[in-house]
Amino acid sequence: MIGAVVLAGGNARRLGGVSKGDVVIGGTTMLQAVTDACQQAGVPADNIVVVGHAETDLKRTVEDPPRSGPAAGIAAGLPHVTGERLFILSCDIPFIASGLPTLISSFEGDGVCFGGDRPQYLAGLYDSTAIRNQVASLQNEGGLIGLPVRAIMKPLNITIIDESEAARDFDTWDEIESARLSESGSS
């Protein structure tokens, strides 16, 4: 079984502090697109947790303290999901549906994520035990507050596959407007 932790609690400074997960592209919020993609890939709705304040009907939690970073967000989500493997995704990759089957078929070692100019750790599928053990180790070494995702992922044996448009994240209003225009042009 696969679970999913979807991070939706960032500060979105380049969006003026707007909740990224609540931004609409293609008639749905980015968060809804990501959680729908998880369900299409076989993750039961009750095995998806959203970490952050974006609107959702699914399980939701926040890191303690709130907005203490993505590593803390992953740690906050782990108690709410089960399964041998976990999708760990950001809420700002609304076209990930076509990429999740690639992650499933490419899985090996401690996990797999998309790449590009750097690993896209928040567009990946991971071994649940490896993630949980690494999070526990970091918690024992002083905690996760303020740590980047790579603090969890870098020590693991993660396969980084080619860059994919499916894993493209949208961080600025220009990127979001471009996606909205391309979506309206393809309908």
MDTraj code that builds the backbone (N, CA, C; nanometers):
import mdtraj as md
import numpy as np

residues = "MET ILE GLY ALA VAL VAL LEU ALA GLY GLY ASN ALA ARG ARG LEU GLY GLY VAL SER LYS GLY ASP VAL VAL ILE GLY GLY THR THR MET LEU GLN ALA VAL THR ASP ALA CYS GLN GLN ALA GLY VAL PRO ALA ASP ASN ILE VAL VAL VAL GLY HIS ALA GLU THR ASP LEU LYS ARG THR VAL GLU ASP PRO PRO ARG SER GLY PRO ALA ALA GLY ILE ALA ALA GLY LEU PRO HIS VAL THR GLY GLU ARG LEU PHE ILE LEU SER CYS ASP ILE PRO PHE ILE ALA SER GLY LEU PRO THR LEU ILE SER SER PHE GLU GLY ASP GLY VAL CYS PHE GLY GLY ASP ARG PRO GLN TYR LEU ALA GLY LEU TYR ASP SER THR ALA ILE ARG ASN GLN VAL ALA SER LEU GLN ASN GLU GLY GLY LEU ILE GLY LEU PRO VAL ARG ALA ILE MET LYS PRO LEU ASN ILE THR ILE ILE ASP GLU SER GLU ALA ALA ARG ASP PHE ASP THR TRP ASP GLU ILE GLU SER ALA ARG LEU SER GLU SER GLY SER SER".split()
xyz = np.array([
    [0.0837, -0.1180, 0.0000],
    [0.0000, 0.0000, 0.0000],
    [0.0881, 0.1244, 0.0000],
    [0.0386, 0.2285, -0.0638],
    [0.1079, 0.3571, -0.0709],
    [0.0271, 0.4610, 0.0056],
    [0.0973, 0.5440, 0.0805],
    [0.0367, 0.6596, 0.1457],
    [0.0898, 0.7859, 0.0805],
    [0.0388, 0.9003, 0.1225],
    [0.0854, 1.0272, 0.0665],
    [0.0859, 1.1374, 0.1712],
    [0.1978, 1.2086, 0.1766],
    [0.2123, 1.3291, 0.2577],
    [0.2260, 1.4438, 0.1580],
    [0.1329, 1.5378, 0.1630],
    [0.1337, 1.6508, 0.0704],
    [0.1584, 1.7782, 0.1507],
    [0.2691, 1.8446, 0.1215],
    [0.3051, 1.9655, 0.1940],
    [0.2366, 2.0868, 0.1325],
    [0.1614, 2.1582, 0.2146],
    [0.0860, 2.2755, 0.1690],
    [0.0940, 2.3877, 0.2712],
    [0.2079, 2.4000, 0.3377],
    [0.2165, 2.4973, 0.4457],
    [0.3269, 2.5990, 0.4324],
    [0.3868, 2.6113, 0.3128],
    [0.4967, 2.7059, 0.2960],
    [0.4517, 2.8507, 0.3051],
    [0.5497, 2.9388, 0.3092],
    [0.5212, 3.0821, 0.3215],
    [0.4829, 3.1478, 0.1894],
    [0.5152, 3.0859, 0.0767],
    [0.4805, 3.1378, -0.0571],
    [0.5158, 3.2858, -0.0703],
    [0.6374, 3.3205, -0.0334],
    [0.6803, 3.4610, -0.0376],
    [0.6678, 3.5199, -0.1784],
    [0.7017, 3.4399, -0.2812],
    [0.6965, 3.4912, -0.4185],
    [0.5529, 3.5075, -0.4681],
    [0.4575, 3.4566, -0.3908],
    [0.3157, 3.4769, -0.4238],
    [0.2506, 3.5758, -0.3272],
    [0.3328, 3.6485, -0.2557],
    [0.2787, 3.7462, -0.1623],
    [0.2137, 3.6840, -0.0406],
    [0.2507, 3.5603, -0.0073],
    [0.1972, 3.4936, 0.1106],
    [0.0667, 3.4199, 0.0890],
    [0.0167, 3.4175, -0.0353],
    [-0.1068, 3.3449, -0.0662],
    [-0.0822, 3.1947, -0.0489],
    [-0.1794, 3.1225, 0.0004],
    [-0.1676, 2.9775, 0.0145],
    [-0.1579, 2.9128, -0.1240],
    [-0.0408, 2.8572, -0.1569],
    [-0.0222, 2.7951, -0.2883],
    [-0.1274, 2.6886, -0.3161],
    [-0.1574, 2.6094, -0.2182],
    [-0.2521, 2.5000, -0.2374],
    [-0.3900, 2.5461, -0.2797],
    [-0.4260, 2.6690, -0.2452],
    [-0.5584, 2.7217, -0.2773],
    [-0.5635, 2.7953, -0.4119],
    [-0.4483, 2.8087, -0.4791],
    [-0.4444, 2.8749, -0.6092],
    [-0.5070, 2.7824, -0.7142],
    [-0.5939, 2.8390, -0.7972],
    [-0.6662, 2.7616, -0.8981],
    [-0.5934, 2.7658, -1.0328],
    [-0.5726, 2.6480, -1.0902],
    [-0.5223, 2.6309, -1.2271],
    [-0.6103, 2.5251, -1.2912],
    [-0.6595, 2.5540, -1.4093],
    [-0.7410, 2.4546, -1.4794],
    [-0.8705, 2.4202, -1.4091],
    [-0.9262, 2.5139, -1.3343],
    [-1.0559, 2.4924, -1.2710],
    [-1.0521, 2.4214, -1.1371],
    [-0.9346, 2.3884, -1.0881],
    [-0.9239, 2.3233, -0.9575],
    [-0.8040, 2.3805, -0.8833],
    [-0.8041, 2.3678, -0.7516],
    [-0.6885, 2.4171, -0.6771],
    [-0.5691, 2.3261, -0.7032],
    [-0.4508, 2.3832, -0.6875],
    [-0.3299, 2.3020, -0.7066],
    [-0.3290, 2.1850, -0.6083],
    [-0.3688, 2.2094, -0.4843],
    [-0.3725, 2.1026, -0.3843],
    [-0.4682, 1.9916, -0.4268],
    [-0.5866, 2.0284, -0.4714],
    [-0.6848, 1.9276, -0.5140],
    [-0.6304, 1.8453, -0.6302],
    [-0.5613, 1.9104, -0.7235],
    [-0.5031, 1.8382, -0.8368],
    [-0.4021, 1.7334, -0.7883],
    [-0.3203, 1.7703, -0.6898],
    [-0.2197, 1.6772, -0.6373],
    [-0.2858, 1.5626, -0.5612],
    [-0.3824, 1.5916, -0.4758],
    [-0.4459, 1.4841, -0.3985],
    [-0.5323, 1.3953, -0.4885],
    [-0.5961, 1.4536, -0.5907],
    [-0.6699, 1.3716, -0.6878],
    [-0.5743, 1.2785, -0.7615],
    [-0.4564, 1.3294, -0.7975],
    [-0.3561, 1.2471, -0.8666],
    [-0.3146, 1.1285, -0.7798],
    [-0.2979, 1.1526, -0.6504],
    [-0.2626, 1.0430, -0.5586],
    [-0.3707, 0.9351, -0.5602],
    [-0.4956, 0.9781, -0.5544],
    [-0.6051, 0.8814, -0.5551],
    [-0.6112, 0.8061, -0.6876],
    [-0.5868, 0.8754, -0.7987],
    [-0.5843, 0.8093, -0.9293],
    [-0.4723, 0.7061, -0.9370],
    [-0.3637, 0.7296, -0.8611],
    [-0.2510, 0.6363, -0.8591],
    [-0.2716, 0.5230, -0.7589],
    [-0.3884, 0.5201, -0.6930],
    [-0.4208, 0.4095, -0.6041],
    [-0.4077, 0.4370, -0.4561],
    [-0.3788, 0.5605, -0.4170],
    [-0.3695, 0.5927, -0.2744],
    [-0.5105, 0.6186, -0.2215],
    [-0.5548, 0.5432, -0.1201],
    [-0.6873, 0.5682, -0.0637],
    [-0.6943, 0.7089, -0.0023],
    [-0.8082, 0.7726, -0.0166],
    [-0.8262, 0.9086, 0.0359],
    [-0.7922, 0.9167, 0.1845],
    [-0.8227, 0.8108, 0.2598],
    [-0.7952, 0.8150, 0.4036],
    [-0.6490, 0.7869, 0.4369],
    [-0.5640, 0.7674, 0.3335],
    [-0.4212, 0.7471, 0.3558],
    [-0.3396, 0.8609, 0.2939],
    [-0.4075, 0.9756, 0.2766],
    [-0.3433, 1.0988, 0.2307],
    [-0.3565, 1.1991, 0.3434],
    [-0.2468, 1.2676, 0.3760],
    [-0.2532, 1.3755, 0.4745],
    [-0.1954, 1.5018, 0.4112],
    [-0.2646, 1.6117, 0.4332],
    [-0.2196, 1.7429, 0.3882],
    [-0.1591, 1.8135, 0.5087],
    [-0.0362, 1.8597, 0.4932],
    [0.0312, 1.9315, 0.6012],
    [0.0295, 2.0798, 0.5659],
    [-0.0492, 2.1563, 0.6398],
    [-0.0595, 2.2994, 0.6136],
    [-0.2017, 2.3479, 0.6290],
    [-0.2239, 2.4696, 0.5827],
    [-0.3523, 2.5349, 0.6062],
    [-0.4410, 2.5434, 0.4829],
    [-0.4010, 2.4883, 0.3711],
    [-0.4824, 2.4948, 0.2492],
    [-0.6135, 2.4188, 0.2707],
    [-0.7151, 2.4597, 0.1980],
    [-0.8470, 2.3982, 0.2105],
    [-0.8476, 2.2564, 0.1538],
    [-0.9018, 2.1625, 0.2303],
    [-0.9125, 2.0242, 0.1857],
    [-1.0167, 1.9519, 0.2696],
    [-1.0764, 1.8484, 0.2109],
    [-1.1670, 1.7613, 0.2855],
    [-1.0932, 1.6400, 0.3402],
    [-0.9654, 1.6277, 0.3060],
    [-0.8846, 1.5145, 0.3515],
    [-0.8265, 1.5429, 0.4893],
    [-0.7598, 1.4418, 0.5465],
    [-0.6924, 1.4622, 0.6751],
    [-0.5940, 1.5775, 0.6608],
    [-0.5840, 1.6548, 0.7670],
    [-0.4916, 1.7673, 0.7641],
    [-0.4247, 1.7794, 0.8995],
    [-0.2998, 1.8229, 0.8956],
    [-0.2250, 1.8504, 1.0179],
    [-0.1323, 1.9681, 0.9888],
    [-0.0659, 2.0179, 1.0900],
    [0.0352, 2.1217, 1.0716],
    [0.1575, 2.0832, 1.1537],
    [0.2713, 2.1330, 1.1087],
    [0.3938, 2.1078, 1.1836],
    [0.3917, 2.1901, 1.3122],
    [0.4710, 2.1478, 1.4101],
    [0.4737, 2.2141, 1.5396],
    [0.6146, 2.2669, 1.5646],
    [0.6324, 2.3982, 1.5684],
    [0.5334, 2.5032, 1.5490],
    [0.4979, 2.5190, 1.4004],
    [0.3818, 2.5798, 1.3725],
    [0.3424, 2.6016, 1.2344],
    [0.4493, 2.6795, 1.1566],
    [0.4598, 2.6461, 1.0289],
    [0.5537, 2.7112, 0.9356],
    [0.6991, 2.6925, 0.9779],
    [0.7306, 2.5754, 1.0343],
    [0.8674, 2.5495, 1.0785],
    [0.9497, 2.4731, 0.9752],
    [0.9008, 2.4706, 0.8521],
    [0.9819, 2.4165, 0.7440],
    [0.9340, 2.2835, 0.6906],
    [0.9838, 2.2490, 0.5723],
    [0.9365, 2.1277, 0.5059],
    [0.9777, 1.9972, 0.5738],
    [1.0952, 1.9916, 0.6332],
    [1.1338, 1.8682, 0.7031],
    [1.0404, 1.8439, 0.8215],
    [1.0097, 1.9506, 0.8937],
    [0.9149, 1.9397, 1.0058],
    [0.7761, 1.9034, 0.9544],
    [0.7408, 1.9529, 0.8365],
    [0.6118, 1.9186, 0.7762],
    [0.6017, 1.7710, 0.7438],
    [0.7083, 1.7151, 0.6885],
    [0.7089, 1.5718, 0.6591],
    [0.6917, 1.4936, 0.7889],
    [0.7665, 1.5319, 0.8907],
    [0.7566, 1.4638, 1.0204],
    [0.6152, 1.4724, 1.0772],
    [0.5497, 1.5857, 1.0607],
    [0.4132, 1.6026, 1.1127],
    [0.3147, 1.5127, 1.0387],
    [0.3387, 1.4873, 0.9116],
    [0.2470, 1.4056, 0.8337],
    [0.2621, 1.2561, 0.8555],
    [0.3821, 1.2112, 0.8883],
    [0.4091, 1.0666, 0.8968],
    [0.3155, 0.9882, 0.9891],
    [0.2788, 1.0379, 1.1067],
    [0.1914, 0.9588, 1.1939],
    [0.0506, 0.9354, 1.1368],
    [0.0147, 1.0091, 1.0325],
    [-0.1215, 1.0039, 0.9794],
    [-0.1375, 0.9147, 0.8567],
    [-0.0275, 0.8520, 0.8125],
    [-0.0332, 0.7659, 0.6939],
    [0.0366, 0.6337, 0.7207],
    [-0.0033, 0.5327, 0.6439],
    [0.0564, 0.4009, 0.6552],
    [0.1010, 0.3560, 0.5165],
    [0.1660, 0.2422, 0.5134],
    [0.2071, 0.1843, 0.3863],
    [0.3570, 0.1651, 0.3792],
    [0.3975, 0.0738, 0.2924],
    [0.5402, 0.0471, 0.2732],
    [0.6086, 0.1594, 0.1977],
    [0.5321, 0.2298, 0.1141],
    [0.5861, 0.3406, 0.0356],
    [0.5005, 0.4644, 0.0566],
    [0.5665, 0.5804, 0.0412],
    [0.4970, 0.7079, 0.0602],
    [0.5308, 0.8038, -0.0524],
    [0.4277, 0.8598, -0.1141],
    [0.4497, 0.9759, -0.1981],
    [0.4735, 1.0918, -0.1027],
    [0.5761, 1.1693, -0.1264],
    [0.5959, 1.2951, -0.0551],
    [0.5981, 1.4006, -0.1642],
    [0.4961, 1.4867, -0.1607],
    [0.4716, 1.5804, -0.2700],
    [0.4451, 1.7198, -0.2162],
    [0.4818, 1.8188, -0.2949],
    [0.4416, 1.9553, -0.2623],
    [0.3075, 1.9824, -0.3295],
    [0.2372, 2.0806, -0.2784],
    [0.1042, 2.1114, -0.3317],
    [0.1102, 2.1935, -0.4595],
    [0.2295, 2.2357, -0.5001],
    [0.2394, 2.3263, -0.6154],
    [0.2862, 2.2557, -0.7428],
    [0.2553, 2.1261, -0.7541],
    [0.2869, 2.0490, -0.8748],
    [0.1566, 1.9910, -0.9314],
    [0.0685, 2.0775, -0.9833],
    [-0.0671, 2.0357, -1.0185],
    [-0.0779, 1.9388, -1.1362],
    [0.0302, 1.9189, -1.2105],
    [0.0244, 1.8284, -1.3258],
    [0.0936, 1.6947, -1.2967],
    [0.1100, 1.6613, -1.1701],
    [0.1856, 1.5420, -1.1291],
    [0.1154, 1.4111, -1.1639],
    [-0.0125, 1.4134, -1.1962],
    [-0.0869, 1.2886, -1.2220],
    [-0.0163, 1.1991, -1.3232],
    [0.0354, 1.2571, -1.4306],
    [0.1020, 1.1742, -1.5322],
    [0.2392, 1.1260, -1.4860],
    [0.2943, 1.1848, -1.3806],
    [0.4254, 1.1449, -1.3312],
    [0.4236, 1.0382, -1.2236],
    [0.3117, 1.0221, -1.1539],
    [0.3092, 0.9250, -1.0439],
    [0.3296, 0.7814, -1.0915],
    [0.2707, 0.7381, -1.2046],
    [0.3002, 0.6029, -1.2525],
    [0.4496, 0.5821, -1.2829],
    [0.5161, 0.6869, -1.3308],
    [0.6606, 0.6777, -1.3572],
    [0.7364, 0.6553, -1.2271],
    [0.6975, 0.7270, -1.1221],
    [0.7634, 0.7073, -0.9925],
    [0.7418, 0.5650, -0.9421],
    [0.6206, 0.5147, -0.9565],
    [0.5909, 0.3784, -0.9097],
    [0.6743, 0.2762, -0.9869],
    [0.6806, 0.2893, -1.1189],
    [0.7533, 0.1904, -1.1995],
    [0.9044, 0.2050, -1.1881],
    [0.9537, 0.3205, -1.1446],
    [1.0983, 0.3446, -1.1335],
    [1.1513, 0.3236, -0.9924],
    [1.0656, 0.2841, -0.9007],
    [1.1042, 0.2744, -0.7599],
    [1.2150, 0.1723, -0.7399],
    [1.3159, 0.2116, -0.6624],
    [1.4207, 0.1193, -0.6165],
    [1.4899, 0.1815, -0.4965],
    [1.5649, 0.1010, -0.4234],
    [1.6379, 0.1509, -0.3081],
    [1.5456, 0.2132, -0.2049],
    [1.5854, 0.3322, -0.1575],
    [1.5048, 0.4043, -0.0580],
    [1.4007, 0.4944, -0.1219],
    [1.4042, 0.5044, -0.2553],
    [1.3032, 0.5865, -0.3206],
    [1.3489, 0.6425, -0.4532],
    [1.2594, 0.7202, -0.5117],
    [1.2829, 0.7797, -0.6426],
    [1.2156, 0.9172, -0.6463],
    [1.2819, 1.0121, -0.7120],
    [1.2206, 1.1428, -0.7312],
    [1.2611, 1.1962, -0.8678],
    [1.1882, 1.2959, -0.9132],
    [1.2249, 1.3610, -1.0379],
    [1.3449, 1.4512, -1.0134],
    [1.4160, 1.4812, -1.1208],
    [1.5353, 1.5651, -1.1101],
    [1.5238, 1.6902, -1.1932],
    [1.6317, 1.7237, -1.2581],
    [1.6444, 1.8479, -1.3316],
    [1.7742, 1.9117, -1.2873],
    [1.7724, 2.0430, -1.2646],
    [1.8945, 2.1086, -1.2178],
    [1.9267, 2.0713, -1.0724],
    [1.8301, 2.0137, -1.0036],
    [1.8495, 1.9635, -0.8665],
    [1.7424, 1.8582, -0.8404],
    [1.7645, 1.7715, -0.7425],
    [1.6600, 1.6728, -0.7116],
    [1.5314, 1.7415, -0.6664],
    [1.4188, 1.6930, -0.7156],
    [1.2886, 1.7443, -0.6719],
    [1.2338, 1.6459, -0.5684],
    [1.2882, 1.6554, -0.4490],
    [1.2505, 1.5622, -0.3434],
    [1.1021, 1.5652, -0.3113],
    [1.0355, 1.6779, -0.3355],
    [0.8924, 1.6877, -0.3075],
    [0.8090, 1.6483, -0.4286],
    [0.8667, 1.5629, -0.5100],
    [0.7967, 1.4988, -0.6216],
    [0.8538, 1.3581, -0.6291],
    [0.8303, 1.2816, -0.5204],
    [0.8932, 1.1511, -0.5116],
    [0.8102, 1.0460, -0.4397],
    [0.8590, 0.9238, -0.4518],
    [0.8008, 0.8066, -0.3854],
    [0.9126, 0.7420, -0.3049],
    [0.8875, 0.7164, -0.1768],
    [0.9937, 0.6733, -0.0869],
    [0.9546, 0.5517, -0.0037],
    [1.0570, 0.4803, 0.0402],
    [1.0386, 0.3700, 0.1335],
    [0.9992, 0.4291, 0.2682],
    [0.8864, 0.3896, 0.3179],
    [0.8322, 0.4458, 0.4405],
    [0.9275, 0.4272, 0.5595],
    [0.9843, 0.3089, 0.5719],
    [1.0738, 0.2816, 0.6843],
    [1.1984, 0.3693, 0.6778],
    [1.2552, 0.3862, 0.5592],
    [1.3750, 0.4703, 0.5445],
    [1.3450, 0.6143, 0.5847],
    [1.2307, 0.6664, 0.5404],
    [1.1931, 0.8043, 0.5746],
    [1.1698, 0.8169, 0.7247],
    [1.0933, 0.7242, 0.7803],
    [1.0637, 0.7308, 0.9238],
    [1.1916, 0.7214, 1.0077],
    [1.2834, 0.6337, 0.9684],
    [1.4092, 0.6203, 1.0426],
    [1.4939, 0.7470, 1.0339],
    [1.4999, 0.8072, 0.9152],
    [1.5788, 0.9293, 0.8992],
    [1.5178, 1.0455, 0.9776],
    [1.3851, 1.0564, 0.9760],
    [1.3177, 1.1609, 1.0539],
    [1.3456, 1.1404, 1.2031],
    [1.3350, 1.0173, 1.2510],
    [1.3620, 0.9887, 1.3925],
    [1.5064, 1.0238, 1.4286],
    [1.5999, 0.9917, 1.3399],
    [1.7401, 1.0235, 1.3646],
    [1.7615, 1.1742, 1.3768],
    [1.7006, 1.2505, 1.2852],
    [1.7146, 1.3964, 1.2908],
    [1.6466, 1.4548, 1.4142],
    [1.5336, 1.3972, 1.4533],
    [1.4665, 1.4448, 1.5756],
    [1.5551, 1.4210, 1.6974],
    [1.6241, 1.3079, 1.6988],
    [1.7133, 1.2766, 1.8110],
    [1.8377, 1.3646, 1.8114],
    [1.8747, 1.4184, 1.6941],
    [1.9952, 1.5016, 1.6836],
    [1.9665, 1.6497, 1.7065],
    [1.8461, 1.6849, 1.7417],
    [1.8187, 1.8255, 1.7687],
    [1.6920, 1.8791, 1.7060],
    [1.6239, 1.7977, 1.6297],
    [1.4955, 1.8402, 1.5761],
    [1.4996, 1.8774, 1.4294],
    [1.3819, 1.9042, 1.3769],
    [1.3644, 1.9293, 1.2341],
    [1.3275, 2.0735, 1.2017],
    [1.3068, 2.1560, 1.3017],
    [1.2624, 2.2932, 1.2785],
    [1.3642, 2.3673, 1.1927],
    [1.3135, 2.4215, 1.0820],
    [1.3973, 2.4994, 0.9927],
    [1.4813, 2.4201, 0.8943],
    [1.4764, 2.2877, 0.9021],
    [1.5585, 2.2068, 0.8121],
    [1.4927, 2.1913, 0.6752],
    [1.5742, 2.1872, 0.5700],
    [1.5207, 2.1621, 0.4362],
    [1.4911, 2.0135, 0.4174],
    [1.4176, 1.9822, 0.3134],
    [1.3839, 1.8436, 0.2823],
    [1.5106, 1.7604, 0.2602],
    [1.6113, 1.8194, 0.1993],
    [1.7331, 1.7431, 0.1698],
    [1.7993, 1.6887, 0.2966],
    [1.7726, 1.7478, 0.4139],
    [1.8274, 1.6944, 0.5387],
    [1.7762, 1.5525, 0.5628],
    [1.6539, 1.5268, 0.5205],
    [1.5970, 1.3924, 0.5320],
    [1.6455, 1.3040, 0.4181],
    [1.6443, 1.3561, 0.2973],
    [1.6649, 1.2742, 0.1773],
    [1.8102, 1.2465, 0.1421],
    [1.8998, 1.3430, 0.1622],
    [2.0375, 1.3305, 0.1138],
    [2.1088, 1.2035, 0.1611],
    [2.0936, 1.1618, 0.2875],
    [2.1640, 1.0407, 0.3320],
    [2.1065, 0.9097, 0.2754],
    [1.9897, 0.9167, 0.2131],
    [1.9230, 0.7955, 0.1647],
    [1.9686, 0.7584, 0.0235],
    [1.9408, 0.6349, -0.0148],
    [1.9732, 0.5848, -0.1479],
    [1.8540, 0.6117, -0.2401],
    [1.8497, 0.7336, -0.2943],
    [1.7372, 0.7771, -0.3763],
    [1.7803, 0.7872, -0.5214],
    [1.7037, 0.7272, -0.6090],
    [1.7266, 0.7371, -0.7525],
    [1.6634, 0.8662, -0.8019],
    [1.7402, 0.9439, -0.8740],
    [1.6888, 1.0691, -0.9302],
    [1.6716, 1.0480, -1.0800],
    [1.5469, 1.0548, -1.1240],
    [1.5179, 1.0325, -1.2653],
    [1.5081, 1.1668, -1.3372],
    [1.4946, 1.1616, -1.4679],
    [1.4948, 1.2821, -1.5496],
    [1.3880, 1.3824, -1.5071],
    [1.4146, 1.5050, -1.5425],
    [1.3185, 1.6127, -1.5227],
    [1.1900, 1.5794, -1.5975],
    [1.0769, 1.6219, -1.5439],
    [0.9486, 1.5952, -1.6063],
    [0.8582, 1.7168, -1.5922],
    [0.7863, 1.7497, -1.6981],
    [0.6871, 1.8576, -1.6908],
    [0.5803, 1.8251, -1.5867],
    [0.5554, 1.6964, -1.5636],
    [0.4562, 1.6559, -1.4639],
    [0.4936, 1.7053, -1.3244],
    [0.6232, 1.7183, -1.2984],
    [0.6706, 1.7577, -1.1657],
    [0.7046, 1.9066, -1.1582],
    [0.6669, 1.9812, -1.2594],
    [0.6966, 2.1253, -1.2600],
    [0.6205, 2.1938, -1.1477],
    [0.6948, 2.2715, -1.0669],
    [0.6298, 2.3451, -0.9592],
    [0.6060, 2.4902, -1.0016],
    [0.5057, 2.5489, -0.9401],
    [0.4642, 2.6840, -0.9734],
    [0.4810, 2.7721, -0.8506],
    [0.5844, 2.8584, -0.8567],
    [0.6224, 2.9383, -0.7408],
    [0.5926, 3.0871, -0.7544],
    [0.5670, 3.1344, -0.8783],
    [0.5451, 3.2774, -0.8994],
    [0.4134, 3.2991, -0.9726],
    [0.3621, 3.4211, -0.9659],
    [0.2387, 3.4529, -1.0360],
    [0.2584, 3.4417, -1.1870],
    [0.3763, 3.4760, -1.2372],
    [0.4028, 3.4622, -1.3817],
    [0.3917, 3.3158, -1.4244],
    [0.4493, 3.2252, -1.3456],
    [0.4397, 3.0824, -1.3778],
    [0.2948, 3.0346, -1.3728],
    [0.2208, 3.0810, -1.2741],
    [0.0807, 3.0407, -1.2602],
    [-0.0012, 3.0945, -1.3772],
    [0.0186, 3.2201, -1.4137],
    [-0.0549, 3.2775, -1.5272],
    [-0.0220, 3.2046, -1.6559],
    [0.1049, 3.1688, -1.6748],
    [0.1455, 3.0929, -1.7931],
    [0.0736, 2.9569, -1.7976],
    [0.0662, 2.8896, -1.6829],
    [-0.0037, 2.7609, -1.6764],
    [-0.1518, 2.7783, -1.7049],
    [-0.2108, 2.8843, -1.6528],
    [-0.3530, 2.9091, -1.6776],
    [-0.3782, 2.9350, -1.8256],
    [-0.2893, 3.0102, -1.8893],
    [-0.3048, 3.0384, -2.0318],
    [-0.2903, 2.9112, -2.1161],
    [-0.1903, 2.8282, -2.0816],
    [-0.1721, 2.7049, -2.1596],
    [-0.2885, 2.6085, -2.1364],
    [-0.3445, 2.6076, -2.0152],
    [-0.4616, 2.5229, -1.9871],
    [-0.5824, 2.5700, -2.0655],
    [-0.6035, 2.7032, -2.0717],
    [-0.7207, 2.7538, -2.1444],
    [-0.7020, 2.7349, -2.2938],
    [-0.5775, 2.7348, -2.3400],
    [-0.5525, 2.7136, -2.4824],
    [-0.5680, 2.5694, -2.5244],
    [-0.5582, 2.4762, -2.4264],
    [-0.5693, 2.3330, -2.4599],
    [-0.7100, 2.2801, -2.4415],
    [-0.8040, 2.3640, -2.3929],
    [-0.9391, 2.3132, -2.3728],
    [-1.0236, 2.3253, -2.4948],
])
top = md.Topology()
chain = top.add_chain()
for i, resn in enumerate(residues, 1):
    res = top.add_residue(resn, chain, resSeq=i)
    for name in ("N", "CA", "C"):
        top.add_atom(name, md.element.get_by_symbol(name[0]), res)
traj = md.Trajectory(xyz[None], top)
